[in-house]
Amino acid sequence: MARRLYRILIVISIAIWAYLLFTRGEHSNTFLISISFLVFMMFSMGIHGLLAHSVMPKLKEPSLAYPLLMALLWGILLLLFIFFIIPALCPDFFFLDLK
């Protein structure tokens, strides 16, 4: 049941990103960036929840590698988001003057 919820969360976040990508001209840059960060958090929660429920419990408990791998995955997702997703939504993202 939990895996299904995390998959639904991932699908919803991808659908919202697609909507934002196709309607980016109708929204302000501040709105696009704010909503896309919230959607990124939904997407990363879905990915981490799906992976956490897929790993066997005996691999998670005594190991320090599991939290480090999850942190590495989140860092990679964040970098992909900042350098690929945000510039696709706002082409002038790195040169914005948000007031």
C-alpha positions as CSV (number, residue, x, y, z in Angstrom):
1,M,0.0,0.0,0.0
2,A,2.8,2.4,0.9
3,R,4.6,1.8,-2.5
4,R,1.4,2.6,-4.3
5,L,1.1,5.9,-2.4
6,Y,4.6,6.9,-3.2
7,R,4.1,6.0,-6.9
8,I,1.0,8.2,-6.9
9,L,3.0,11.0,-5.4
10,I,5.7,10.7,-8.1
11,V,3.1,10.6,-10.9
12,I,1.2,13.7,-9.4
13,S,4.5,15.7,-9.1
14,I,5.5,14.8,-12.7
15,A,2.0,15.8,-13.9
16,I,2.3,19.2,-12.1
17,W,5.7,19.8,-13.6
18,A,4.4,19.0,-17.1
19,Y,1.5,21.4,-16.5
20,L,3.9,24.1,-15.4
21,L,6.2,23.5,-18.3
22,F,3.4,23.9,-20.9
23,T,1.8,26.9,-19.1
24,R,4.9,28.7,-18.0
25,G,4.1,31.8,-20.1
26,E,0.9,32.4,-18.0
27,H,2.6,32.5,-14.6
28,S,5.2,34.8,-13.1
29,N,8.7,33.6,-12.5
30,T,8.3,33.8,-8.7
31,F,5.2,31.6,-8.8
32,L,6.9,29.0,-11.1
33,I,10.0,28.8,-8.9
34,S,8.0,28.5,-5.7
35,I,5.6,25.9,-7.0
36,S,8.4,23.9,-8.7
37,F,10.4,23.7,-5.4
38,L,7.3,22.3,-3.6
39,V,6.7,19.9,-6.5
40,F,10.4,18.9,-6.2
41,M,10.0,18.1,-2.6
42,M,6.9,15.9,-3.4
43,F,8.9,14.1,-6.1
44,S,12.0,13.5,-3.8
45,M,9.7,12.3,-1.0
46,G,8.1,9.8,-3.4
47,I,11.5,8.6,-4.7
48,H,12.9,8.2,-1.2
49,G,9.8,6.5,0.1
50,L,9.7,4.1,-2.8
51,L,13.3,3.2,-2.3
52,A,13.0,2.9,1.5
53,H,10.2,0.4,1.1
54,S,12.1,-1.5,-1.6
55,V,15.3,-2.1,0.5
56,M,15.3,-5.2,2.7
57,P,15.2,-4.2,6.4
58,K,18.4,-6.1,7.3
59,L,20.3,-3.9,4.9
60,K,19.0,-0.7,6.4
61,E,19.4,-1.2,10.2
62,P,23.1,-1.7,11.0
63,S,24.6,0.1,8.0
64,L,25.7,3.7,7.6
65,A,25.8,3.3,3.9
66,Y,22.0,3.5,3.5
67,P,21.6,7.1,4.9
68,L,24.7,8.1,2.9
69,L,23.3,6.7,-0.3
70,M,19.9,8.4,0.3
71,A,21.6,11.7,0.9
72,L,23.7,11.2,-2.2
73,L,20.6,10.5,-4.2
74,W,18.8,13.6,-2.9
75,G,21.9,15.7,-3.7
76,I,21.9,14.4,-7.3
77,L,18.1,15.0,-7.6
78,L,18.6,18.6,-6.3
79,L,21.4,19.3,-8.8
80,L,19.4,17.9,-11.7
81,F,16.5,20.1,-10.5
82,I,18.5,23.3,-10.2
83,F,20.4,22.9,-13.4
84,F,17.9,21.2,-15.7
85,I,14.3,21.5,-14.5
86,I,14.3,25.1,-13.3
87,P,16.1,26.5,-16.4
88,A,13.5,24.7,-18.5
89,L,10.7,26.5,-16.7
90,C,12.5,29.8,-16.4
91,P,15.2,30.3,-19.1
92,D,16.5,33.3,-17.4
93,F,16.5,31.7,-13.9
94,F,20.2,32.4,-13.1
95,F,19.8,36.1,-14.0
96,L,16.5,36.8,-12.2
97,D,16.0,39.7,-9.9
98,L,13.3,38.4,-7.6
99,K,11.9,41.3,-5.6
